[in-house]
């Protein structure tokens, strides 16, 4: 009869240890870090049907914007040496084979990330972006992205370079508020939050 291996010599034990260590490291970030997150308005939107956008960064406390100075589409939020710009938000009914379900529309957010740091930055829209419509979590919709004929917000950004891409969602046609959280470093709690109201 074979002698049983000690638990620390089993492969699954080390997988569990690695997962626990990664989780502890990810959650041990200091919420009072010296990282700055700034809202930098870059331009005013001149089209009236564009939804209103509120940009803010967390966890750093940023003064609440006053109603007459609310950031709009085109504004930039800086998080950990990364400038995040929401260039545009388009409401679409799709095209060709890529159309939303009955009673729904596509929301296409055009985003640019600028890496101002010293290290290459890898962005995965599946990991770095969380979105909510009317406080309900929503996932990226591949049909929405395909209907826009543009690449998704995924890739590597060398220091001093930029990445442009889109985020696509399928939402009810009568949606009220879209919230997009972009977290350039998934091991950090710092993120840029854009809240778009459908008016």
C-alpha positions as CSV (number, residue, x, y, z in Angstrom):
1,X,0.0,0.0,0.0
2,X,1.3,3.4,-1.0
3,X,2.1,6.0,1.7
4,X,0.0,9.1,1.4
5,X,1.9,12.3,0.4
6,X,1.9,15.1,2.9
7,X,-0.7,17.8,2.0
8,X,2.0,20.3,1.1
9,X,3.3,18.0,-1.6
10,X,0.0,18.0,-3.5
11,X,-0.4,20.3,-6.5
12,X,-3.9,21.5,-5.5
13,X,-2.6,22.7,-2.1
14,X,-0.2,25.1,-3.8
15,X,-2.9,26.4,-6.1
16,X,-5.0,27.2,-3.1
17,X,-2.1,28.9,-1.4
18,X,-1.4,31.0,-4.5
19,X,-5.0,32.1,-4.8
20,X,-5.1,33.1,-1.1
21,X,-1.8,35.0,-1.4
22,X,-3.1,36.9,-4.5
23,X,-6.4,37.7,-2.8
24,X,-4.6,39.0,0.3
25,X,-2.2,41.1,-1.8
26,X,-5.0,42.6,-3.8
27,X,-7.0,43.5,-0.7
28,X,-4.1,44.8,1.3
29,X,-3.9,48.1,-0.7
30,X,-3.8,51.1,1.5
31,X,-6.9,53.2,0.8
32,X,-5.0,56.3,1.8
33,X,-2.3,55.9,-0.8
34,X,-0.5,58.9,-2.2
35,X,-2.0,58.3,-5.7
36,X,-3.8,61.3,-7.1
37,X,-6.9,61.1,-9.2
38,X,-7.8,64.4,-10.9
39,X,-10.7,65.5,-13.0
40,X,-9.4,67.5,-16.0
41,X,-12.1,69.0,-18.2
42,X,-10.7,69.1,-21.8
43,X,-13.6,70.4,-23.9
44,X,-17.2,71.3,-23.8
45,X,-19.8,69.3,-25.7
46,X,-21.8,71.5,-28.1
47,X,-24.5,69.0,-29.1
48,X,-27.6,69.2,-27.0
49,X,-28.9,65.5,-27.4
50,X,-25.6,64.1,-25.9
51,X,-26.3,62.5,-22.5
52,X,-25.0,64.3,-19.4
53,X,-21.8,62.7,-17.9
54,X,-20.5,63.0,-14.4
55,X,-16.9,62.0,-14.0
56,X,-15.4,61.2,-10.6
57,X,-12.6,59.2,-9.2
58,X,-12.5,56.9,-6.2
59,X,-11.4,56.1,-3.6
60,X,-9.7,59.5,-3.3
61,X,-12.1,62.2,-2.1
62,X,-12.8,64.7,-4.9
63,X,-14.9,67.8,-4.4
64,X,-18.4,67.3,-5.8
65,X,-18.7,69.2,-9.0
66,X,-21.3,72.0,-9.0
67,X,-24.2,71.7,-11.4
68,X,-22.9,74.4,-13.7
69,X,-19.4,72.7,-13.9
70,X,-20.5,69.1,-14.4
71,X,-17.9,67.3,-16.6
72,X,-19.3,66.1,-19.9
73,X,-18.4,63.7,-22.7
74,X,-14.8,64.7,-23.7
75,X,-13.6,65.1,-20.1
76,X,-10.5,63.3,-18.8
77,X,-10.0,61.6,-15.4
78,X,-6.4,60.8,-14.3
79,X,-6.0,57.6,-12.2
80,X,-2.5,56.4,-11.3
81,X,-0.6,58.0,-14.2
82,X,-3.3,57.0,-16.7
83,X,-5.5,59.7,-18.4
84,X,-9.0,58.2,-19.1
85,X,-11.1,60.1,-21.6
86,X,-14.7,59.3,-22.4
87,X,-14.7,60.6,-26.0
88,X,-18.3,59.8,-26.9
89,X,-21.4,57.8,-26.1
90,X,-23.5,56.7,-28.9
91,X,-27.0,55.2,-28.7
92,X,-27.4,52.7,-31.6
93,X,-30.0,50.3,-33.0
94,X,-27.2,48.3,-34.5
95,X,-26.7,47.3,-38.2
96,X,-26.7,44.3,-40.5
97,X,-26.8,41.1,-38.4
98,X,-25.9,42.9,-35.1
99,X,-29.0,44.4,-33.6
100,X,-30.3,44.6,-30.1
101,X,-33.2,42.5,-28.7
102,X,-36.7,44.0,-28.9
103,X,-37.1,46.9,-26.6
104,X,-33.4,47.4,-26.2
105,X,-30.6,49.6,-27.7
106,X,-26.9,49.4,-27.9
107,X,-24.7,51.9,-25.9
108,X,-21.3,52.4,-27.5
109,X,-18.7,54.3,-25.3
110,X,-15.6,55.5,-27.1
111,X,-12.7,55.7,-24.6
112,X,-9.0,56.7,-24.8
113,X,-6.4,55.7,-22.3
114,X,-3.0,57.5,-22.1
115,X,-0.2,55.8,-20.2
116,X,1.8,58.6,-18.5
117,X,3.6,56.1,-16.3
118,X,7.0,54.4,-16.7
119,X,5.7,50.8,-17.1
120,X,3.7,49.1,-19.9
121,X,0.1,48.9,-19.0
122,X,-2.2,46.0,-20.1
123,X,-5.9,46.6,-20.3
124,X,-8.6,44.0,-20.5
125,X,-12.1,45.5,-20.7
126,X,-13.5,42.3,-19.1
127,X,-11.3,42.8,-16.0
128,X,-10.8,46.6,-15.8
129,X,-14.3,47.8,-16.6
130,X,-17.5,47.3,-14.6
131,X,-20.8,48.9,-15.8
132,X,-24.3,49.4,-14.4
133,X,-27.5,50.6,-16.0
134,X,-30.1,51.9,-13.5
135,X,-28.0,50.3,-10.7
136,X,-28.0,46.8,-12.3
137,X,-24.7,45.2,-13.4
138,X,-24.4,44.7,-17.1
139,X,-21.8,42.8,-19.2
140,X,-20.0,43.8,-22.4
141,X,-22.2,42.9,-25.4
142,X,-20.1,41.5,-28.3
143,X,-22.9,42.3,-30.8
144,X,-22.8,46.0,-29.7
145,X,-19.0,46.1,-30.3
146,X,-19.3,44.3,-33.7
147,X,-22.0,46.8,-34.8
148,X,-19.7,49.7,-34.2
149,X,-16.9,48.5,-36.6
150,X,-14.2,49.5,-34.0
151,X,-11.9,47.5,-31.6
152,X,-12.8,47.0,-28.0
153,X,-10.8,48.6,-25.2
154,X,-8.2,45.9,-24.9
155,X,-4.5,45.8,-25.4
156,X,-1.1,46.9,-24.1
157,X,0.0,50.6,-23.8
158,X,3.7,51.4,-23.7
159,X,4.8,54.4,-21.6
160,X,3.9,57.7,-23.2
161,X,1.5,55.9,-25.7
162,X,-2.3,55.8,-26.0
163,X,-5.0,53.1,-26.6
164,X,-8.4,53.9,-28.1
165,X,-11.3,51.5,-28.1
166,X,-15.0,51.0,-27.4
167,X,-17.2,49.5,-24.7
168,X,-20.5,48.1,-25.9
169,X,-23.6,47.3,-23.9
170,X,-27.2,46.3,-24.6
171,X,-29.7,48.1,-22.4
172,X,-33.4,48.7,-22.2
173,X,-34.5,51.5,-24.5
174,X,-35.8,53.5,-21.6
175,X,-32.6,53.4,-19.6
176,X,-32.0,56.3,-17.2
177,X,-28.4,56.1,-15.8
178,X,-25.3,54.4,-17.2
179,X,-22.3,54.1,-14.8
180,X,-19.0,53.0,-16.2
181,X,-16.1,52.3,-13.8
182,X,-12.6,52.0,-15.4
183,X,-9.9,50.6,-13.2
184,X,-6.5,50.7,-15.1
185,X,-4.7,48.7,-12.4
186,X,-6.9,45.8,-11.3
187,X,-4.9,45.3,-8.1
188,X,-5.7,48.8,-7.0
189,X,-8.9,50.3,-5.7
190,X,-8.4,53.5,-7.8
191,X,-10.8,53.9,-10.6
192,X,-12.5,56.5,-12.8
193,X,-16.3,56.6,-12.7
194,X,-18.4,58.1,-15.5
195,X,-22.2,58.5,-14.8
196,X,-24.2,59.2,-17.9
197,X,-27.8,60.3,-17.6
198,X,-30.2,59.7,-20.5
199,X,-32.1,63.0,-20.8
